[in-house]
């Protein structure tokens, strides 16, 4: 039987800390949030490995919990404060939303698959995360009714521009995600300033592309 507490400690010590994640609030969140609770029962042995874990159960588009170190580094780059309003895009079963909720005042998390959205809402409620609201919505749509946000986190990659999400950032707000618009894919931070947006690469990273954020297919003759 897997000792998940020990596995969680090994994940933090072997993956998170050596990857320059130094924010103690994030370390504490990674230590306290049970990642195995967000993974199908037959895959819980993979919960703390350095892999993307599929959680879609063979239904519809494949959905994943992205590697723990990727979400940890993106959360650190976002600089989430305890009073911030955060949007998590494509939260799948809700692990990323739980981590964000450990750092922020309020979290809105979107998920396009209604079954995964229901699972996320149930798990988060059972774990006592009362500051998270799950919204069933496509990744590109965001949550305009709840905007603006101090931070937006993509729980996956995008191959297309995200203007609709950029417009949901508050002044000084930060959007962090993996941009697979070229090679290699990179985690980037987009910051909103008065009348403009600035983009800065953070680190090379791979994450599965969120459904609806794929590059349009091109025709060849």
C-alpha positions as YAML, in Angstrom:
chain: A
units: angstrom
residues:
- id: 1
  name: UNK
  ca: [0.00, 0.00, 0.00]
- id: 2
  name: UNK
  ca: [1.39, 3.40, -1.01]
- id: 3
  name: UNK
  ca: [2.38, 5.76, 1.79]
- id: 4
  name: UNK
  ca: [1.14, 8.96, 0.17]
- id: 5
  name: UNK
  ca: [2.54, 11.22, 2.89]
- id: 6
  name: UNK
  ca: [6.03, 9.87, 2.26]
- id: 7
  name: UNK
  ca: [5.52, 10.09, -1.52]
- id: 8
  name: UNK
  ca: [4.43, 13.72, -1.14]
- id: 9
  name: UNK
  ca: [7.55, 14.54, 0.88]
- id: 10
  name: UNK
  ca: [9.75, 12.87, -1.73]
- id: 11
  name: UNK
  ca: [8.05, 14.85, -4.50]
- id: 12
  name: UNK
  ca: [8.76, 18.12, -2.72]
- id: 13
  name: UNK
  ca: [12.34, 17.20, -1.81]
- id: 14
  name: UNK
  ca: [13.23, 15.54, -5.12]
- id: 15
  name: UNK
  ca: [11.28, 17.59, -7.68]
- id: 16
  name: UNK
  ca: [10.06, 20.90, -6.29]
- id: 17
  name: UNK
  ca: [12.89, 22.24, -4.14]
- id: 18
  name: UNK
  ca: [15.68, 21.35, -6.65]
- id: 19
  name: UNK
  ca: [13.79, 23.29, -9.35]
- id: 20
  name: UNK
  ca: [14.29, 26.66, -7.63]
- id: 21
  name: UNK
  ca: [10.84, 26.79, -6.09]
- id: 22
  name: UNK
  ca: [11.68, 28.78, -2.98]
- id: 23
  name: UNK
  ca: [8.30, 30.29, -2.02]
- id: 24
  name: UNK
  ca: [7.53, 28.60, 1.29]
- id: 25
  name: UNK
  ca: [3.79, 29.10, 0.81]
- id: 26
  name: UNK
  ca: [3.96, 26.99, -2.34]
- id: 27
  name: UNK
  ca: [6.12, 24.37, -0.62]
- id: 28
  name: UNK
  ca: [3.57, 24.19, 2.21]
- id: 29
  name: UNK
  ca: [0.70, 23.86, -0.29]
- id: 30
  name: UNK
  ca: [2.46, 21.07, -2.18]
- id: 31
  name: UNK
  ca: [3.02, 19.29, 1.15]
- id: 32
  name: UNK
  ca: [-0.54, 19.67, 2.39]
- id: 33
  name: UNK
  ca: [-2.72, 19.13, -0.71]
- id: 34
  name: UNK
  ca: [-3.23, 15.37, -1.31]
- id: 35
  name: UNK
  ca: [-2.58, 15.02, -5.05]
- id: 36
  name: UNK
  ca: [-3.75, 11.40, -4.92]
- id: 37
  name: UNK
  ca: [-7.28, 12.63, -4.16]
- id: 38
  name: UNK
  ca: [-7.43, 14.19, -7.63]
- id: 39
  name: UNK
  ca: [-6.25, 11.07, -9.50]
- id: 40
  name: UNK
  ca: [-8.40, 8.02, -10.49]
- id: 41
  name: UNK
  ca: [-8.08, 5.25, -7.93]
- id: 42
  name: UNK
  ca: [-6.24, 2.89, -10.28]
- id: 43
  name: UNK
  ca: [-3.59, 5.53, -11.04]
- id: 44
  name: UNK
  ca: [-2.91, 6.88, -7.57]
- id: 45
  name: UNK
  ca: [0.46, 5.17, -7.50]
- id: 46
  name: UNK
  ca: [1.51, 7.70, -10.18]
- id: 47
  name: UNK
  ca: [0.26, 10.75, -8.29]
- id: 48
  name: UNK
  ca: [3.66, 11.99, -7.09]
- id: 49
  name: UNK
  ca: [5.84, 10.98, -10.02]
- id: 50
  name: UNK
  ca: [7.34, 13.54, -12.40]
- id: 51
  name: UNK
  ca: [4.77, 12.77, -15.10]
- id: 52
  name: UNK
  ca: [1.54, 14.14, -16.56]
- id: 53
  name: UNK
  ca: [-1.20, 11.89, -15.16]
- id: 54
  name: UNK
  ca: [-4.25, 11.29, -17.35]
- id: 55
  name: UNK
  ca: [-7.50, 11.82, -15.43]
- id: 56
  name: UNK
  ca: [-10.08, 11.72, -18.24]
- id: 57
  name: UNK
  ca: [-10.75, 8.00, -17.90]
- id: 58
  name: UNK
  ca: [-10.97, 7.49, -21.66]
- id: 59
  name: UNK
  ca: [-13.88, 9.92, -22.06]
- id: 60
  name: UNK
  ca: [-13.64, 12.69, -24.65]
- id: 61
  name: UNK
  ca: [-10.46, 14.71, -25.04]
- id: 62
  name: UNK
  ca: [-7.56, 13.48, -22.94]
- id: 63
  name: UNK
  ca: [-7.10, 15.55, -19.79]
- id: 64
  name: UNK
  ca: [-4.14, 15.52, -17.43]
- id: 65
  name: UNK
  ca: [-2.78, 16.69, -14.15]
- id: 66
  name: UNK
  ca: [0.39, 18.32, -15.42]
- id: 67
  name: UNK
  ca: [3.74, 17.59, -13.79]
- id: 68
  name: UNK
  ca: [3.93, 18.88, -10.20]
- id: 69
  name: UNK
  ca: [7.10, 20.89, -10.84]
- id: 70
  name: UNK
  ca: [5.53, 22.75, -13.79]
- id: 71
  name: UNK
  ca: [2.49, 23.91, -11.82]
- id: 72
  name: UNK
  ca: [4.70, 24.81, -8.83]
- id: 73
  name: UNK
  ca: [7.02, 26.97, -10.92]
- id: 74
  name: UNK
  ca: [4.11, 28.68, -12.67]
- id: 75
  name: UNK
  ca: [2.45, 29.48, -9.35]
- id: 76
  name: UNK
  ca: [5.70, 30.96, -8.09]
- id: 77
  name: UNK
  ca: [6.08, 33.10, -11.22]
- id: 78
  name: UNK
  ca: [2.52, 34.39, -10.81]
- id: 79
  name: UNK
  ca: [3.36, 35.83, -7.40]
- id: 80
  name: UNK
  ca: [-0.09, 35.15, -5.94]
- id: 81
  name: UNK
  ca: [-0.92, 37.10, -2.80]
- id: 82
  name: UNK
  ca: [-3.39, 36.14, -0.04]
- id: 83
  name: UNK
  ca: [-5.97, 38.71, -1.19]
- id: 84
  name: UNK
  ca: [-5.69, 37.94, -4.92]
- id: 85
  name: UNK
  ca: [-8.49, 36.76, -7.18]
- id: 86
  name: UNK
  ca: [-7.19, 33.94, -9.38]
- id: 87
  name: UNK
  ca: [-8.52, 32.19, -12.46]
- id: 88
  name: UNK
  ca: [-7.31, 28.64, -13.12]
- id: 89
  name: UNK
  ca: [-8.00, 27.64, -16.73]
- id: 90
  name: UNK
  ca: [-8.60, 23.96, -17.52]
- id: 91
  name: UNK
  ca: [-8.39, 22.67, -13.96]
- id: 92
  name: UNK
  ca: [-9.30, 19.04, -14.82]
- id: 93
  name: UNK
  ca: [-10.02, 17.32, -11.47]
- id: 94
  name: UNK
  ca: [-9.01, 20.40, -9.47]
- id: 95
  name: UNK
  ca: [-5.49, 19.85, -8.11]
- id: 96
  name: UNK
  ca: [-4.15, 23.11, -9.52]
- id: 97
  name: UNK
  ca: [-7.20, 24.94, -8.17]
- id: 98
  name: UNK
  ca: [-6.51, 23.52, -4.70]
- id: 99
  name: UNK
  ca: [-2.90, 24.73, -4.81]
- id: 100
  name: UNK
  ca: [-4.00, 28.19, -6.00]
- id: 101
  name: UNK
  ca: [-6.68, 28.31, -3.28]
- id: 102
  name: UNK
  ca: [-3.98, 27.66, -0.68]
- id: 103
  name: UNK
  ca: [-2.30, 30.90, -1.80]
- id: 104
  name: UNK
  ca: [-5.14, 33.21, -2.88]
- id: 105
  name: UNK
  ca: [-8.24, 34.82, -1.43]
- id: 106
  name: UNK
  ca: [-10.62, 33.57, -4.12]
- id: 107
  name: UNK
  ca: [-10.24, 31.13, -7.03]
- id: 108
  name: UNK
  ca: [-12.44, 30.60, -10.06]
- id: 109
  name: UNK
  ca: [-11.51, 27.44, -11.95]
- id: 110
  name: UNK
  ca: [-12.83, 26.50, -15.38]
- id: 111
  name: UNK
  ca: [-13.13, 23.04, -16.88]
- id: 112
  name: UNK
  ca: [-14.74, 22.18, -20.23]
- id: 113
  name: UNK
  ca: [-15.59, 18.54, -19.33]
- id: 114
  name: UNK
  ca: [-18.68, 18.61, -17.09]
- id: 115
  name: UNK
  ca: [-17.83, 15.24, -15.53]
- id: 116
  name: UNK
  ca: [-14.38, 16.46, -14.51]
- id: 117
  name: UNK
  ca: [-15.85, 19.77, -13.33]
- id: 118
  name: UNK
  ca: [-18.27, 17.91, -11.06]
- id: 119
  name: UNK
  ca: [-15.45, 15.69, -9.76]
- id: 120
  name: UNK
  ca: [-13.31, 18.75, -9.06]
- id: 121
  name: UNK
  ca: [-16.10, 20.52, -7.19]
- id: 122
  name: UNK
  ca: [-16.79, 17.45, -5.05]
- id: 123
  name: UNK
  ca: [-13.16, 16.79, -4.17]
- id: 124
  name: UNK
  ca: [-12.44, 20.42, -3.35]
- id: 125
  name: UNK
  ca: [-15.53, 20.61, -1.13]
- id: 126
  name: UNK
  ca: [-14.57, 17.38, 0.66]
- id: 127
  name: UNK
  ca: [-11.09, 18.79, 1.32]
- id: 128
  name: UNK
  ca: [-12.51, 22.02, 2.76]
- id: 129
  name: UNK
  ca: [-11.57, 24.45, -0.01]
- id: 130
  name: UNK
  ca: [-14.46, 26.87, 0.37]
- id: 131
  name: UNK
  ca: [-12.79, 29.65, -1.60]
- id: 132
  name: UNK
  ca: [-12.94, 27.85, -4.98]
- id: 133
  name: UNK
  ca: [-15.78, 28.02, -7.52]
- id: 134
  name: UNK
  ca: [-15.78, 25.60, -10.47]
- id: 135
  name: UNK
  ca: [-17.24, 26.88, -13.74]
- id: 136
  name: UNK
  ca: [-17.91, 24.64, -16.74]
- id: 137
  name: UNK
  ca: [-16.41, 26.57, -19.67]
- id: 138
  name: UNK
  ca: [-14.00, 26.20, -22.58]
- id: 139
  name: UNK
  ca: [-10.41, 27.23, -21.81]
- id: 140
  name: UNK
  ca: [-10.38, 30.10, -24.29]
- id: 141
  name: UNK
  ca: [-13.51, 31.64, -22.72]
- id: 142
  name: UNK
  ca: [-12.14, 32.17, -19.24]
- id: 143
  name: UNK
  ca: [-14.70, 33.49, -16.76]
- id: 144
  name: UNK
  ca: [-15.61, 37.01, -17.90]
- id: 145
  name: UNK
  ca: [-18.49, 37.30, -15.43]
- id: 146
  name: UNK
  ca: [-15.99, 36.98, -12.58]
- id: 147
  name: UNK
  ca: [-13.21, 39.15, -14.06]
- id: 148
  name: UNK
  ca: [-10.93, 40.96, -13.54]
- id: 149
  name: UNK
  ca: [-8.32, 38.64, -12.04]
- id: 150
  name: UNK
  ca: [-5.01, 39.38, -10.36]
- id: 151
  name: UNK
  ca: [-3.57, 36.14, -11.78]
- id: 152
  name: UNK
  ca: [-4.56, 33.60, -14.42]
- id: 153
  name: UNK
  ca: [-2.93, 30.15, -14.48]
- id: 154
  name: UNK
  ca: [-3.17, 27.83, -17.49]
- id: 155
  name: UNK
  ca: [-3.31, 24.22, -16.30]
- id: 156
  name: UNK
  ca: [-1.85, 23.05, -19.60]
- id: 157
  name: UNK
  ca: [-0.43, 24.49, -22.80]
- id: 158
  name: UNK
  ca: [-1.76, 26.69, -25.56]
- id: 159
  name: UNK
  ca: [-0.84, 26.79, -29.25]
- id: 160
  name: UNK
  ca: [-2.88, 29.92, -30.01]
- id: 161
  name: UNK
  ca: [-3.00, 33.54, -28.77]
- id: 162
  name: UNK
  ca: [-5.18, 34.20, -25.72]
- id: 163
  name: UNK
  ca: [-6.54, 37.72, -26.20]
- id: 164
  name: UNK
  ca: [-9.86, 36.91, -24.53]
- id: 165
  name: UNK
  ca: [-8.02, 35.79, -21.40]
- id: 166
  name: UNK
  ca: [-5.63, 38.74, -21.49]
- id: 167
  name: UNK
  ca: [-8.65, 41.04, -21.36]
- id: 168
  name: UNK
  ca: [-9.73, 39.43, -18.07]
- id: 169
  name: UNK
  ca: [-6.56, 40.51, -16.26]
- id: 170
  name: UNK
  ca: [-6.71, 43.37, -13.77]
- id: 171
  name: UNK
  ca: [-4.17, 46.18, -14.06]
- id: 172
  name: UNK
  ca: [-0.90, 44.62, -12.96]
- id: 173
  name: UNK
  ca: [-2.39, 41.15, -13.39]
- id: 174
  name: UNK
  ca: [-0.26, 38.19, -14.51]
- id: 175
  name: UNK
  ca: [-1.12, 35.29, -16.81]
- id: 176
  name: UNK
  ca: [1.22, 32.30, -16.63]
- id: 177
  name: UNK
  ca: [1.10, 29.24, -18.86]
- id: 178
  name: UNK
  ca: [3.00, 27.02, -21.26]
- id: 179
  name: UNK
  ca: [3.04, 28.51, -24.75]
- id: 180
  name: UNK
  ca: [3.59, 25.83, -27.39]
- id: 181
  name: UNK
  ca: [3.53, 28.32, -30.26]
- id: 182
  name: UNK
  ca: [7.10, 27.45, -31.27]
- id: 183
  name: UNK
  ca: [9.97, 25.17, -30.36]
- id: 184
  name: UNK
  ca: [10.84, 24.61, -27.65]
- id: 185
  name: UNK
  ca: [7.58, 25.26, -25.78]
- id: 186
  name: UNK
  ca: [8.12, 27.69, -22.91]
- id: 187
  name: UNK
  ca: [6.36, 28.80, -19.78]
- id: 188
  name: UNK
  ca: [5.76, 32.53, -20.16]
- id: 189
  name: UNK
  ca: [4.31, 35.30, -18.03]
- id: 190
  name: UNK
  ca: [2.08, 37.97, -19.55]
- id: 191
  name: UNK
  ca: [1.66, 41.11, -17.43]
- id: 192
  name: UNK
  ca: [-1.02, 43.75, -17.97]
- id: 193
  name: UNK
  ca: [0.00, 47.37, -17.63]
- id: 194
  name: UNK
  ca: [-2.07, 50.45, -18.47]
- id: 195
  name: UNK
  ca: [-2.97, 50.10, -22.16]
- id: 196
  name: UNK
  ca: [-0.50, 47.30, -22.93]
- id: 197
  name: UNK
  ca: [0.71, 43.76, -22.22]
- id: 198
  name: UNK
  ca: [4.26, 42.56, -21.71]
- id: 199
  name: UNK
  ca: [5.43, 38.98, -22.26]
- id: 200
  name: UNK
  ca: [8.50, 37.36, -20.75]
- id: 201
  name: UNK
  ca: [9.73, 33.74, -21.07]
- id: 202
  name: UNK
  ca: [10.35, 31.98, -17.77]
- id: 203
  name: UNK
  ca: [11.56, 28.44, -18.48]
- id: 204
  name: UNK
  ca: [11.38, 25.72, -21.13]
- id: 205
  name: UNK
  ca: [8.50, 23.38, -20.37]
- id: 206
  name: UNK
  ca: [6.22, 20.78, -21.91]
- id: 207
  name: UNK
  ca: [2.57, 20.34, -20.96]
- id: 208
  name: UNK
  ca: [-0.36, 18.75, -22.79]
- id: 209
  name: UNK
  ca: [-2.34, 21.26, -24.86]
- id: 210
  name: UNK
  ca: [-5.71, 22.19, -23.39]
- id: 211
  name: UNK
  ca: [-8.72, 21.28, -25.57]
- id: 212
  name: UNK
  ca: [-9.74, 24.22, -27.72]
- id: 213
  name: UNK
  ca: [-6.30, 25.83, -27.52]
- id: 214
  name: UNK
  ca: [-4.82, 23.71, -30.31]
- id: 215
  name: UNK
  ca: [-3.27, 25.27, -33.42]
- id: 216
  name: UNK
  ca: [-5.81, 25.20, -36.29]
- id: 217
  name: UNK
  ca: [-5.20, 22.38, -38.75]
- id: 218
  name: UNK
  ca: [-3.59, 23.39, -42.04]
- id: 219
  name: UNK
  ca: [-4.42, 21.86, -45.40]
- id: 220
  name: UNK
  ca: [-1.75, 20.46, -47.68]
- id: 221
  name: UNK
  ca: [-2.13, 19.55, -51.33]
...
